[in-house]
Amino acid sequence: MNEAHSDHHDSTSLESIKSHRFFWMITFVIAISLFLVYVALSLYQSSGTLQLDLSRPGYDSARKEAIKDTEVFKGFAADGAISQPTLEEFNKLYSQKASEALINIDAFSGDALSDQTLGLN
């Protein structure tokens, strides 16, 4: 009698678990997603990206100051003959853009994200 009661109890608990399996799966998925959102937001704040995000509501004035440059870069033509004048033109354009990109700044210093380094002034 005791074995029958034990088997019946096991089967009812097993049926209970099976009937609530979907509920627990949804609960577990929501808990995992909340944890991952917490991790992502903490990385967003600790990495310093939060300070660079101009889409936040408090940065309306900074967004207006950050005007895109309307000058269009006319690059080197991709087709055409390769000759000495075209190579010289390419070298001139390349050295001009390379000199604009080179900034003597230590990547691990506090000045790496300054307005001057990022070209925001």
Biopython code that builds the backbone (N, CA, C, O; Angstrom):
import numpy as np
from Bio.PDB.StructureBuilder import StructureBuilder

atoms = [
    (1, "MET", "N", (0.813, -1.183, 0.000)),
    (1, "MET", "CA", (0.000, 0.000, 0.000)),
    (1, "MET", "C", (0.861, 1.253, 0.000)),
    (1, "MET", "O", (0.543, 2.242, -0.661)),
    (2, "ASN", "N", (1.933, 1.198, 0.736)),
    (2, "ASN", "CA", (2.816, 2.331, 0.827)),
    (2, "ASN", "C", (3.491, 2.597, -0.509)),
    (2, "ASN", "O", (3.681, 3.756, -0.879)),
    (3, "GLU", "N", (3.863, 1.535, -1.252)),
    (3, "GLU", "CA", (4.485, 1.699, -2.567)),
    (3, "GLU", "C", (3.512, 2.301, -3.564)),
    (3, "GLU", "O", (3.894, 3.145, -4.373)),
    (4, "ALA", "N", (2.290, 1.885, -3.515)),
    (4, "ALA", "CA", (1.278, 2.433, -4.419)),
    (4, "ALA", "C", (1.061, 3.901, -4.134)),
    (4, "ALA", "O", (0.920, 4.706, -5.055)),
    (5, "HIS", "N", (1.033, 4.252, -2.853)),
    (5, "HIS", "CA", (0.869, 5.660, -2.480)),
    (5, "HIS", "C", (2.079, 6.473, -2.927)),
    (5, "HIS", "O", (1.942, 7.607, -3.386)),
    (6, "SER", "N", (3.251, 5.889, -2.790)),
    (6, "SER", "CA", (4.481, 6.549, -3.205)),
    (6, "SER", "C", (4.521, 6.726, -4.723)),
    (6, "SER", "O", (4.896, 7.793, -5.209)),
    (7, "ASP", "N", (4.145, 5.708, -5.463)),
    (7, "ASP", "CA", (4.111, 5.806, -6.927)),
    (7, "ASP", "C", (3.078, 6.833, -7.373)),
    (7, "ASP", "O", (3.320, 7.601, -8.304)),
    (8, "HIS", "N", (1.941, 6.844, -6.717)),
    (8, "HIS", "CA", (0.891, 7.817, -7.065)),
    (8, "HIS", "C", (1.366, 9.235, -6.775)),
    (8, "HIS", "O", (1.115, 10.153, -7.556)),
    (9, "HIS", "N", (2.055, 9.409, -5.646)),
    (9, "HIS", "CA", (2.577, 10.733, -5.276)),
    (9, "HIS", "C", (3.637, 11.186, -6.285)),
    (9, "HIS", "O", (3.655, 12.350, -6.685)),
    (10, "ASP", "N", (4.513, 10.275, -6.694)),
    (10, "ASP", "CA", (5.540, 10.604, -7.677)),
    (10, "ASP", "C", (4.917, 10.965, -9.018)),
    (10, "ASP", "O", (5.348, 11.912, -9.677)),
    (11, "SER", "N", (3.908, 10.212, -9.416)),
    (11, "SER", "CA", (3.298, 10.493, -10.710)),
    (11, "SER", "C", (2.536, 11.814, -10.690)),
    (11, "SER", "O", (2.514, 12.520, -11.698)),
    (12, "THR", "N", (1.912, 12.164, -9.570)),
    (12, "THR", "CA", (1.205, 13.453, -9.511)),
    (12, "THR", "C", (2.193, 14.609, -9.486)),
    (12, "THR", "O", (1.934, 15.648, -10.093)),
    (13, "SER", "N", (3.322, 14.451, -8.796)),
    (13, "SER", "CA", (4.316, 15.532, -8.793)),
    (13, "SER", "C", (4.956, 15.665, -10.167)),
    (13, "SER", "O", (5.273, 16.772, -10.603)),
    (14, "LEU", "N", (5.146, 14.547, -10.845)),
    (14, "LEU", "CA", (5.695, 14.588, -12.200)),
    (14, "LEU", "C", (4.709, 15.244, -13.163)),
    (14, "LEU", "O", (5.109, 16.022, -14.029)),
    (15, "GLU", "N", (3.452, 14.938, -13.017)),
    (15, "GLU", "CA", (2.429, 15.569, -13.854)),
    (15, "GLU", "C", (2.330, 17.057, -13.561)),
    (15, "GLU", "O", (2.112, 17.860, -14.468)),
    (16, "SER", "N", (2.490, 17.424, -12.298)),
    (16, "SER", "CA", (2.444, 18.835, -11.918)),
    (16, "SER", "C", (3.603, 19.602, -12.558)),
    (16, "SER", "O", (3.430, 20.714, -13.056)),
    (17, "ILE", "N", (4.768, 18.993, -12.536)),
    (17, "ILE", "CA", (5.935, 19.634, -13.156)),
    (17, "ILE", "C", (5.730, 19.751, -14.660)),
    (17, "ILE", "O", (6.036, 20.791, -15.244)),
    (18, "LYS", "N", (5.226, 18.717, -15.286)),
    (18, "LYS", "CA", (5.007, 18.754, -16.729)),
    (18, "LYS", "C", (3.959, 19.779, -17.110)),
    (18, "LYS", "O", (4.080, 20.438, -18.142)),
    (19, "SER", "N", (2.929, 19.919, -16.286)),
    (19, "SER", "CA", (1.864, 20.865, -16.629)),
    (19, "SER", "C", (2.318, 22.311, -16.447)),
    (19, "SER", "O", (1.775, 23.209, -17.093)),
    (20, "HIS", "N", (3.293, 22.552, -15.590)),
    (20, "HIS", "CA", (3.781, 23.918, -15.366)),
    (20, "HIS", "C", (5.120, 24.183, -16.055)),
    (20, "HIS", "O", (5.772, 25.193, -15.793)),
    (21, "ARG", "N", (5.514, 23.283, -16.920)),
    (21, "ARG", "CA", (6.806, 23.414, -17.593)),
    (21, "ARG", "C", (6.880, 24.686, -18.434)),
    (21, "ARG", "O", (7.911, 25.358, -18.417)),
    (22, "PHE", "N", (5.837, 25.036, -19.159)),
    (22, "PHE", "CA", (5.826, 26.239, -20.001)),
    (22, "PHE", "C", (5.952, 27.494, -19.147)),
    (22, "PHE", "O", (6.683, 28.417, -19.504)),
    (23, "PHE", "N", (5.243, 27.533, -18.021)),
    (23, "PHE", "CA", (5.311, 28.685, -17.117)),
    (23, "PHE", "C", (6.733, 28.888, -16.614)),
    (23, "PHE", "O", (7.237, 30.011, -16.613)),
    (24, "TRP", "N", (7.387, 27.801, -16.184)),
    (24, "TRP", "CA", (8.743, 27.925, -15.672)),
    (24, "TRP", "C", (9.740, 28.283, -16.765)),
    (24, "TRP", "O", (10.716, 28.988, -16.508)),
    (25, "MET", "N", (9.503, 27.809, -17.972)),
    (25, "MET", "CA", (10.384, 28.168, -19.082)),
    (25, "MET", "C", (10.293, 29.670, -19.368)),
    (25, "MET", "O", (11.315, 30.331, -19.550)),
    (26, "ILE", "N", (9.071, 30.205, -19.409)),
    (26, "ILE", "CA", (8.895, 31.637, -19.653)),
    (26, "ILE", "C", (9.519, 32.451, -18.524)),
    (26, "ILE", "O", (10.179, 33.460, -18.774)),
    (27, "THR", "N", (9.315, 32.020, -17.295)),
    (27, "THR", "CA", (9.902, 32.718, -16.149)),
    (27, "THR", "C", (11.425, 32.696, -16.227)),
    (27, "THR", "O", (12.071, 33.710, -15.964)),
    (28, "PHE", "N", (11.995, 31.566, -16.580)),
    (28, "PHE", "CA", (13.445, 31.443, -16.685)),
    (28, "PHE", "C", (13.996, 32.322, -17.811)),
    (28, "PHE", "O", (15.039, 32.953, -17.641)),
    (29, "VAL", "N", (13.317, 32.371, -18.947)),
    (29, "VAL", "CA", (13.765, 33.193, -20.083)),
    (29, "VAL", "C", (13.697, 34.678, -19.721)),
    (29, "VAL", "O", (14.599, 35.437, -20.076)),
    (30, "ILE", "N", (12.663, 35.095, -19.034)),
    (30, "ILE", "CA", (12.548, 36.493, -18.624)),
    (30, "ILE", "C", (13.648, 36.845, -17.630)),
    (30, "ILE", "O", (14.221, 37.932, -17.706)),
    (31, "ALA", "N", (13.949, 35.950, -16.705)),
    (31, "ALA", "CA", (15.019, 36.205, -15.740)),
    (31, "ALA", "C", (16.371, 36.327, -16.429)),
    (31, "ALA", "O", (17.166, 37.201, -16.083)),
    (32, "ILE", "N", (16.635, 35.471, -17.387)),
    (32, "ILE", "CA", (17.907, 35.546, -18.126)),
    (32, "ILE", "C", (17.989, 36.848, -18.916)),
    (32, "ILE", "O", (19.040, 37.490, -18.933)),
    (33, "SER", "N", (16.906, 37.245, -19.564)),
    (33, "SER", "CA", (16.936, 38.479, -20.354)),
    (33, "SER", "C", (17.116, 39.695, -19.458)),
    (33, "SER", "O", (17.826, 40.626, -19.836)),
    (34, "LEU", "N", (16.494, 39.718, -18.279)),
    (34, "LEU", "CA", (16.703, 40.834, -17.353)),
    (34, "LEU", "C", (18.149, 40.893, -16.884)),
    (34, "LEU", "O", (18.718, 41.977, -16.762)),
    (35, "PHE", "N", (18.742, 39.747, -16.623)),
    (35, "PHE", "CA", (20.146, 39.714, -16.226)),
    (35, "PHE", "C", (21.049, 40.238, -17.343)),
    (35, "PHE", "O", (21.968, 41.014, -17.080)),
    (36, "LEU", "N", (20.798, 39.824, -18.581)),
    (36, "LEU", "CA", (21.626, 40.280, -19.703)),
    (36, "LEU", "C", (21.458, 41.771, -19.956)),
    (36, "LEU", "O", (22.428, 42.443, -20.308)),
    (37, "VAL", "N", (20.260, 42.301, -19.787)),
    (37, "VAL", "CA", (20.049, 43.742, -19.923)),
    (37, "VAL", "C", (20.807, 44.489, -18.839)),
    (37, "VAL", "O", (21.398, 45.537, -19.102)),
    (38, "TYR", "N", (20.796, 43.960, -17.624)),
    (38, "TYR", "CA", (21.553, 44.576, -16.535)),
    (38, "TYR", "C", (23.049, 44.603, -16.863)),
    (38, "TYR", "O", (23.712, 45.619, -16.653)),
    (39, "VAL", "N", (23.569, 43.513, -17.367)),
    (39, "VAL", "CA", (24.996, 43.444, -17.721)),
    (39, "VAL", "C", (25.309, 44.444, -18.831)),
    (39, "VAL", "O", (26.325, 45.138, -18.769)),
    (40, "ALA", "N", (24.454, 44.524, -19.837)),
    (40, "ALA", "CA", (24.699, 45.440, -20.956)),
    (40, "ALA", "C", (24.666, 46.889, -20.493)),
    (40, "ALA", "O", (25.513, 47.684, -20.899)),
    (41, "LEU", "N", (23.707, 47.242, -19.653)),
    (41, "LEU", "CA", (23.631, 48.623, -19.179)),
    (41, "LEU", "C", (24.783, 48.967, -18.242)),
    (41, "LEU", "O", (25.257, 50.103, -18.244)),
    (42, "SER", "N", (25.233, 48.024, -17.457)),
    (42, "SER", "CA", (26.379, 48.313, -16.593)),
    (42, "SER", "C", (27.649, 48.489, -17.427)),
    (42, "SER", "O", (28.483, 49.334, -17.102)),
    (43, "LEU", "N", (27.808, 47.707, -18.493)),
    (43, "LEU", "CA", (28.953, 47.905, -19.394)),
    (43, "LEU", "C", (28.851, 49.237, -20.120)),
    (43, "LEU", "O", (29.860, 49.908, -20.338)),
    (44, "TYR", "N", (27.647, 49.619, -20.493)),
    (44, "TYR", "CA", (27.413, 50.900, -21.172)),
    (44, "TYR", "C", (27.834, 52.057, -20.278)),
    (44, "TYR", "O", (28.407, 53.037, -20.754)),
    (45, "GLN", "N", (27.551, 51.947, -18.984)),
    (45, "GLN", "CA", (27.908, 53.018, -18.067)),
    (45, "GLN", "C", (29.386, 52.973, -17.707)),
    (45, "GLN", "O", (30.041, 54.014, -17.685)),
    (46, "SER", "N", (29.924, 51.795, -17.425)),
    (46, "SER", "CA", (31.306, 51.706, -16.959)),
    (46, "SER", "C", (32.326, 51.940, -18.072)),
    (46, "SER", "O", (33.454, 52.343, -17.788)),
    (47, "SER", "N", (31.957, 51.696, -19.329)),
    (47, "SER", "CA", (32.919, 51.878, -20.419)),
    (47, "SER", "C", (33.078, 53.330, -20.838)),
    (47, "SER", "O", (34.023, 53.660, -21.555)),
    (48, "GLY", "N", (32.183, 54.195, -20.413)),
    (48, "GLY", "CA", (32.270, 55.605, -20.782)),
    (48, "GLY", "C", (31.477, 55.949, -22.020)),
    (48, "GLY", "O", (31.463, 57.109, -22.433)),
    (49, "THR", "N", (30.823, 54.988, -22.618)),
    (49, "THR", "CA", (30.008, 55.254, -23.800)),
    (49, "THR", "C", (28.823, 56.134, -23.461)),
    (49, "THR", "O", (28.311, 56.856, -24.317)),
    (50, "LEU", "N", (28.393, 56.076, -22.230)),
    (50, "LEU", "CA", (27.269, 56.887, -21.770)),
    (50, "LEU", "C", (27.554, 58.371, -21.958)),
    (50, "LEU", "O", (26.652, 59.135, -22.303)),
    (51, "GLN", "N", (28.798, 58.787, -21.734)),
    (51, "GLN", "CA", (29.148, 60.197, -21.873)),
    (51, "GLN", "C", (29.224, 60.629, -23.331)),
    (51, "GLN", "O", (29.101, 61.820, -23.617)),
    (52, "LEU", "N", (29.421, 59.703, -24.254)),
    (52, "LEU", "CA", (29.543, 60.051, -25.667)),
    (52, "LEU", "C", (28.219, 59.985, -26.417)),
    (52, "LEU", "O", (28.143, 60.396, -27.575)),
    (53, "ASP", "N", (27.188, 59.480, -25.777)),
    (53, "ASP", "CA", (25.904, 59.271, -26.438)),
    (53, "ASP", "C", (25.141, 60.588, -26.530)),
    (53, "ASP", "O", (24.579, 61.050, -25.537)),
    (54, "LEU", "N", (25.118, 61.191, -27.711)),
    (54, "LEU", "CA", (24.431, 62.476, -27.892)),
    (54, "LEU", "C", (22.948, 62.309, -28.156)),
    (54, "LEU", "O", (22.247, 63.310, -28.308)),
    (55, "SER", "N", (22.445, 61.098, -28.217)),
    (55, "SER", "CA", (21.023, 60.903, -28.463)),
    (55, "SER", "C", (20.219, 60.993, -27.173)),
    (55, "SER", "O", (18.989, 60.955, -27.212)),
    (56, "ARG", "N", (20.889, 61.113, -26.036)),
    (56, "ARG", "CA", (20.175, 61.220, -24.765)),
    (56, "ARG", "C", (19.474, 62.572, -24.679)),
    (56, "ARG", "O", (19.961, 63.546, -25.252)),
    (57, "PRO", "N", (18.349, 62.658, -23.984)),
    (57, "PRO", "CA", (17.543, 63.888, -23.936)),
    (57, "PRO", "C", (18.265, 65.105, -23.365)),
    (57, "PRO", "O", (17.959, 66.227, -23.768)),
    (58, "GLY", "N", (19.195, 64.930, -22.457)),
    (58, "GLY", "CA", (19.863, 66.067, -21.842)),
    (58, "GLY", "C", (20.912, 66.730, -22.711)),
    (58, "GLY", "O", (21.488, 67.741, -22.308)),
    (59, "TYR", "N", (21.173, 66.200, -23.877)),
    (59, "TYR", "CA", (22.258, 66.703, -24.723)),
    (59, "TYR", "C", (21.734, 67.407, -25.973)),
    (59, "TYR", "O", (22.360, 67.324, -27.029)),
    (60, "ASP", "N", (20.608, 68.090, -25.872)),
    (60, "ASP", "CA", (20.069, 68.811, -27.032)),
    (60, "ASP", "C", (21.023, 69.893, -27.506)),
    (60, "ASP", "O", (21.230, 70.057, -28.709)),
    (61, "SER", "N", (21.610, 70.638, -26.561)),
    (61, "SER", "CA", (22.523, 71.712, -26.957)),
    (61, "SER", "C", (23.802, 71.152, -27.568)),
    (61, "SER", "O", (24.321, 71.712, -28.533)),
    (62, "ALA", "N", (24.312, 70.060, -27.021)),
    (62, "ALA", "CA", (25.528, 69.457, -27.576)),
    (62, "ALA", "C", (25.259, 68.865, -28.949)),
    (62, "ALA", "O", (26.133, 68.875, -29.816)),
    (63, "ARG", "N", (24.057, 68.351, -29.147)),
    (63, "ARG", "CA", (23.704, 67.782, -30.451)),
    (63, "ARG", "C", (23.666, 68.876, -31.511)),
    (63, "ARG", "O", (24.052, 68.644, -32.656)),
    (64, "LYS", "N", (23.203, 70.067, -31.137)),
    (64, "LYS", "CA", (23.160, 71.171, -32.095)),
    (64, "LYS", "C", (24.564, 71.654, -32.436)),
    (64, "LYS", "O", (24.819, 72.097, -33.555)),
    (65, "GLU", "N", (25.479, 71.567, -31.462)),
    (65, "GLU", "CA", (26.849, 72.002, -31.709)),
    (65, "GLU", "C", (27.622, 71.001, -32.563)),
    (65, "GLU", "O", (28.550, 71.382, -33.277)),
    (66, "ALA", "N", (27.255, 69.750, -32.497)),
    (66, "ALA", "CA", (27.949, 68.703, -33.250)),
    (66, "ALA", "C", (27.399, 68.650, -34.663)),
    (66, "ALA", "O", (26.653, 67.739, -35.022)),
    (67, "ILE", "N", (27.771, 69.624, -35.444)),
    (67, "ILE", "CA", (27.287, 69.734, -36.819)),
    (67, "ILE", "C", (28.187, 68.906, -37.727)),
    (67, "ILE", "O", (29.413, 68.948, -37.627)),
    (68, "LYS", "N", (27.559, 68.169, -38.595)),
    (68, "LYS", "CA", (28.330, 67.383, -39.559)),
    (68, "LYS", "C", (28.990, 68.311, -40.562)),
    (68, "LYS", "O", (28.449, 69.355, -40.925)),
    (69, "ASP", "N", (30.157, 67.909, -40.992)),
    (69, "ASP", "CA", (30.873, 68.670, -42.011)),
    (69, "ASP", "C", (30.177, 68.461, -43.348)),
    (69, "ASP", "O", (29.981, 67.326, -43.782)),
    (70, "THR", "N", (29.808, 69.550, -43.994)),
    (70, "THR", "CA", (29.088, 69.434, -45.261)),
    (70, "THR", "C", (30.038, 69.276, -46.443)),
    (70, "THR", "O", (29.597, 69.077, -47.575)),
    (71, "GLU", "N", (31.325, 69.363, -46.184)),
    (71, "GLU", "CA", (32.297, 69.211, -47.263)),
    (71, "GLU", "C", (32.358, 67.748, -47.681)),
    (71, "GLU", "O", (32.568, 66.861, -46.854)),
    (72, "VAL", "N", (32.175, 67.514, -48.945)),
    (72, "VAL", "CA", (32.195, 66.148, -49.467)),
    (72, "VAL", "C", (33.602, 65.851, -49.985)),
    (72, "VAL", "O", (34.164, 66.616, -50.768)),
    (73, "PHE", "N", (34.145, 64.754, -49.544)),
    (73, "PHE", "CA", (35.478, 64.365, -49.985)),
    (73, "PHE", "C", (35.375, 63.739, -51.368)),
    (73, "PHE", "O", (34.675, 62.746, -51.564)),
    (74, "LYS", "N", (36.059, 64.313, -52.294)),
    (74, "LYS", "CA", (36.094, 63.769, -53.654)),
    (74, "LYS", "C", (37.338, 62.913, -53.746)),
    (74, "LYS", "O", (38.459, 63.404, -53.880)),
    (75, "GLY", "N", (37.104, 61.643, -53.672)),
    (75, "GLY", "CA", (38.208, 60.692, -53.629)),
    (75, "GLY", "C", (38.842, 60.450, -54.982)),
    (75, "GLY", "O", (38.583, 61.142, -55.966)),
    (76, "PHE", "N", (39.657, 59.468, -54.979)),
    (76, "PHE", "CA", (40.395, 59.068, -56.162)),
    (76, "PHE", "C", (39.491, 58.231, -57.050)),
    (76, "PHE", "O", (38.746, 57.380, -56.565)),
    (77, "ALA", "N", (39.558, 58.473, -58.336)),
    (77, "ALA", "CA", (38.724, 57.731, -59.278)),
    (77, "ALA", "C", (39.134, 56.263, -59.300)),
    (77, "ALA", "O", (40.320, 55.936, -59.343)),
    (78, "ALA", "N", (38.147, 55.395, -59.271)),
    (78, "ALA", "CA", (38.430, 53.961, -59.224)),
    (78, "ALA", "C", (38.725, 53.381, -60.598)),
    (78, "ALA", "O", (39.309, 52.302, -60.694)),
    (79, "ASP", "N", (38.344, 54.059, -61.641)),
    (79, "ASP", "CA", (38.603, 53.541, -62.977)),
    (79, "ASP", "C", (39.513, 54.504, -63.737)),
    (79, "ASP", "O", (39.707, 55.647, -63.324)),
    (80, "GLY", "N", (40.049, 54.044, -64.812)),
    (80, "GLY", "CA", (40.941, 54.877, -65.604)),
    (80, "GLY", "C", (42.322, 54.256, -65.711)),
    (80, "GLY", "O", (42.606, 53.213, -65.122)),
    (81, "ALA", "N", (43.153, 54.910, -66.462)),
    (81, "ALA", "CA", (44.505, 54.396, -66.686)),
    (81, "ALA", "C", (45.405, 54.730, -65.505)),
    (81, "ALA", "O", (45.216, 55.736, -64.821)),
    (82, "ILE", "N", (46.381, 53.868, -65.285)),
    (82, "ILE", "CA", (47.366, 54.112, -64.237)),
    (82, "ILE", "C", (48.578, 54.758, -64.890)),
    (82, "ILE", "O", (49.263, 54.162, -65.722)),
    (83, "SER", "N", (48.812, 55.981, -64.487)),
    (83, "SER", "CA", (49.955, 56.715, -65.036)),
    (83, "SER", "C", (50.631, 57.480, -63.903)),
    (83, "SER", "O", (50.161, 57.460, -62.766)),
    (84, "GLN", "N", (51.709, 58.136, -64.211)),
    (84, "GLN", "CA", (52.455, 58.883, -63.193)),
    (84, "GLN", "C", (51.614, 60.015, -62.600)),
    (84, "GLN", "O", (51.643, 60.185, -61.381)),
    (85, "PRO", "N", (50.863, 60.803, -63.387)),
    (85, "PRO", "CA", (50.039, 61.864, -62.773)),
    (85, "PRO", "C", (48.938, 61.315, -61.857)),
    (85, "PRO", "O", (48.642, 61.917, -60.825)),
    (86, "THR", "N", (48.332, 60.183, -62.224)),
    (86, "THR", "CA", (47.286, 59.627, -61.353)),
    (86, "THR", "C", (47.888, 59.079, -60.055)),
    (86, "THR", "O", (47.274, 59.186, -58.993)),
    (87, "LEU", "N", (49.079, 58.498, -60.137)),
    (87, "LEU", "CA", (49.746, 58.034, -58.922)),
    (87, "LEU", "C", (50.123, 59.193, -58.012)),
    (87, "LEU", "O", (50.007, 59.089, -56.791)),
    (88, "GLU", "N", (50.570, 60.287, -58.594)),
    (88, "GLU", "CA", (50.909, 61.469, -57.802)),
    (88, "GLU", "C", (49.662, 62.058, -57.147)),
    (88, "GLU", "O", (49.707, 62.509, -56.003)),
    (89, "GLU", "N", (48.545, 62.048, -57.884)),
    (89, "GLU", "CA", (47.289, 62.544, -57.317)),
    (89, "GLU", "C", (46.841, 61.662, -56.145)),
    (89, "GLU", "O", (46.394, 62.157, -55.110)),
    (90, "PHE", "N", (46.972, 60.361, -56.333)),
    (90, "PHE", "CA", (46.613, 59.438, -55.256)),
    (90, "PHE", "C", (47.498, 59.655, -54.030)),
    (90, "PHE", "O", (46.992, 59.709, -52.909)),
    (91, "ASN", "N", (48.799, 59.779, -54.225)),
    (91, "ASN", "CA", (49.713, 59.997, -53.102)),
    (91, "ASN", "C", (49.406, 61.302, -52.384)),
    (91, "ASN", "O", (49.490, 61.371, -51.158)),
    (92, "LYS", "N", (49.054, 62.331, -53.132)),
    (92, "LYS", "CA", (48.716, 63.624, -52.529)),
    (92, "LYS", "C", (47.456, 63.498, -51.664)),
    (92, "LYS", "O", (47.424, 63.972, -50.528)),
    (93, "LEU", "N", (46.428, 62.857, -52.210)),
    (93, "LEU", "CA", (45.196, 62.675, -51.440)),
    (93, "LEU", "C", (45.420, 61.774, -50.228)),
    (93, "LEU", "O", (44.882, 62.030, -49.151)),
    (94, "TYR", "N", (46.209, 60.729, -50.408)),
    (94, "TYR", "CA", (46.478, 59.792, -49.321)),
    (94, "TYR", "C", (47.244, 60.471, -48.196)),
    (94, "TYR", "O", (46.877, 60.331, -47.030)),
    (95, "SER", "N", (48.305, 61.207, -48.527)),
    (95, "SER", "CA", (49.076, 61.868, -47.474)),
    (95, "SER", "C", (48.276, 62.968, -46.785)),
    (95, "SER", "O", (48.478, 63.224, -45.598)),
    (96, "GLN", "N", (47.364, 63.625, -47.517)),
    (96, "GLN", "CA", (46.513, 64.642, -46.900)),
    (96, "GLN", "C", (45.582, 63.992, -45.863)),
    (96, "GLN", "O", (45.476, 64.489, -44.741)),
    (97, "LYS", "N", (44.918, 62.908, -46.215)),
    (97, "LYS", "CA", (44.010, 62.228, -45.289)),
    (97, "LYS", "C", (44.784, 61.549, -44.152)),
    (97, "LYS", "O", (44.292, 61.493, -43.025)),
    (98, "ALA", "N", (45.967, 61.041, -44.428)),
    (98, "ALA", "CA", (46.766, 60.404, -43.383)),
    (98, "ALA", "C", (47.225, 61.428, -42.353)),
    (98, "ALA", "O", (47.256, 61.129, -41.159)),
    (99, "SER", "N", (47.579, 62.627, -42.795)),
    (99, "SER", "CA", (48.004, 63.659, -41.847)),
    (99, "SER", "C", (46.835, 64.147, -41.001)),
    (99, "SER", "O", (47.033, 64.531, -39.848)),
    (100, "GLU", "N", (45.599, 64.141, -41.558)),
    (100, "GLU", "CA", (44.430, 64.515, -40.772)),
    (100, "GLU", "C", (44.126, 63.456, -39.716)),
    (100, "GLU", "O", (43.627, 63.777, -38.638)),
    (101, "ALA", "N", (44.421, 62.212, -40.019)),
    (101, "ALA", "CA", (44.087, 61.117, -39.106)),
    (101, "ALA", "C", (45.118, 60.946, -37.998)),
    (101, "ALA", "O", (44.793, 60.410, -36.939)),
    (102, "LEU", "N", (46.342, 61.384, -38.217)),
    (102, "LEU", "CA", (47.388, 61.174, -37.216)),
    (102, "LEU", "C", (47.292, 62.222, -36.123)),
    (102, "LEU", "O", (47.362, 63.424, -36.376)),
    (103, "ILE", "N", (47.132, 61.740, -34.918)),
    (103, "ILE", "CA", (47.115, 62.614, -33.750)),
    (103, "ILE", "C", (48.063, 61.982, -32.745)),
    (103, "ILE", "O", (47.935, 60.805, -32.410)),
    (104, "ASN", "N", (49.008, 62.767, -32.270)),
    (104, "ASN", "CA", (49.964, 62.248, -31.291)),
    (104, "ASN", "C", (49.334, 62.308, -29.912)),
    (104, "ASN", "O", (49.487, 63.293, -29.189)),
    (105, "ILE", "N", (48.632, 61.256, -29.555)),
    (105, "ILE", "CA", (47.969, 61.183, -28.253)),
    (105, "ILE", "C", (48.145, 59.769, -27.715)),
    (105, "ILE", "O", (48.089, 58.794, -28.464)),
    (106, "ASP", "N", (48.355, 59.674, -26.429)),
    (106, "ASP", "CA", (48.466, 58.375, -25.791)),
    (106, "ASP", "C", (47.072, 57.781, -25.655)),
    (106, "ASP", "O", (46.185, 58.416, -25.083)),
    (107, "ALA", "N", (46.866, 56.586, -26.165)),
    (107, "ALA", "CA", (45.540, 55.975, -26.163)),
    (107, "ALA", "C", (45.052, 55.664, -24.761)),
    (107, "ALA", "O", (43.849, 55.507, -24.557)),
    (108, "PHE", "N", (45.949, 55.570, -23.784)),
    (108, "PHE", "CA", (45.551, 55.212, -22.431)),
    (108, "PHE", "C", (45.495, 56.420, -21.504)),
    (108, "PHE", "O", (45.288, 56.258, -20.301)),
    (109, "SER", "N", (45.672, 57.605, -22.027)),
    (109, "SER", "CA", (45.598, 58.791, -21.175)),
    (109, "SER", "C", (44.161, 59.291, -21.109)),
    (109, "SER", "O", (43.287, 58.808, -21.828)),
    (110, "GLY", "N", (43.936, 60.253, -20.247)),
    (110, "GLY", "CA", (42.605, 60.826, -20.105)),
    (110, "GLY", "C", (42.229, 61.710, -21.278)),
    (110, "GLY", "O", (41.051, 62.001, -21.488)),
    (111, "ASP", "N", (43.230, 62.142, -22.050)),
    (111, "ASP", "CA", (42.976, 63.027, -23.189)),
    (111, "ASP", "C", (42.503, 62.284, -24.429)),
    (111, "ASP", "O", (42.182, 62.916, -25.435)),
    (112, "ALA", "N", (42.453, 60.979, -24.381)),
    (112, "ALA", "CA", (42.084, 60.200, -25.565)),
    (112, "ALA", "C", (40.653, 60.483, -25.996)),
    (112, "ALA", "O", (40.333, 60.341, -27.176)),
    (113, "LEU", "N", (39.789, 60.877, -25.077)),
    (113, "LEU", "CA", (38.396, 61.168, -25.412)),
    (113, "LEU", "C", (38.058, 62.645, -25.244)),
    (113, "LEU", "O", (36.893, 63.008, -25.081)),
    (114, "SER", "N", (39.083, 63.496, -25.286)),
    (114, "SER", "CA", (38.815, 64.923, -25.164)),
    (114, "SER", "C", (38.177, 65.458, -26.444)),
    (114, "SER", "O", (38.253, 64.820, -27.494)),
    (115, "ASP", "N", (37.558, 66.615, -26.354)),
    (115, "ASP", "CA", (36.899, 67.210, -27.518)),
    (115, "ASP", "C", (37.884, 67.481, -28.645)),
    (115, "ASP", "O", (37.558, 67.308, -29.819)),
    (116, "GLN", "N", (39.097, 67.910, -28.281)),
    (116, "GLN", "CA", (40.094, 68.215, -29.312)),
    (116, "GLN", "C", (40.529, 66.939, -30.038)),
    (116, "GLN", "O", (40.665, 66.937, -31.261)),
    (117, "THR", "N", (40.744, 65.870, -29.296)),
    (117, "THR", "CA", (41.175, 64.608, -29.899)),
    (117, "THR", "C", (40.102, 64.044, -30.797)),
    (117, "THR", "O", (40.409, 63.512, -31.864)),
    (118, "LEU", "N", (38.844, 64.148, -30.390)),
    (118, "LEU", "CA", (37.749, 63.615, -31.189)),
    (118, "LEU", "C", (37.342, 64.557, -32.325)),
    (118, "LEU", "O", (36.499, 64.206, -33.150)),
    (119, "GLY", "N", (37.936, 65.743, -32.368)),
    (119, "GLY", "CA", (37.623, 66.693, -33.437)),
    (119, "GLY", "C", (36.287, 67.372, -33.260)),
    (119, "GLY", "O", (35.626, 67.697, -34.247)),
    (120, "LEU", "N", (35.868, 67.596, -32.015)),
    (120, "LEU", "CA", (34.569, 68.213, -31.763)),
    (120, "LEU", "C", (34.665, 69.711, -31.509)),
    (120, "LEU", "O", (33.641, 70.356, -31.287)),
    (121, "ASN", "N", (35.842, 70.273, -31.534)),
    (121, "ASN", "CA", (35.954, 71.719, -31.269)),
    (121, "ASN", "C", (36.001, 72.518, -32.539)),
    (121, "ASN", "O", (36.094, 73.745, -32.493)),
]
sb = StructureBuilder()
sb.init_structure("model")
sb.init_model(0)
sb.init_chain("A")
sb.init_seg("    ")
for serial, (resi, resn, name, xyz) in enumerate(atoms, 1):
    if name == "N":
        sb.init_residue(resn, " ", resi, " ")
    sb.init_atom(name, np.array(xyz, "f"), 0.0, 1.0, " ", f" {name:<3s}", serial, name[0])
structure = sb.get_structure()
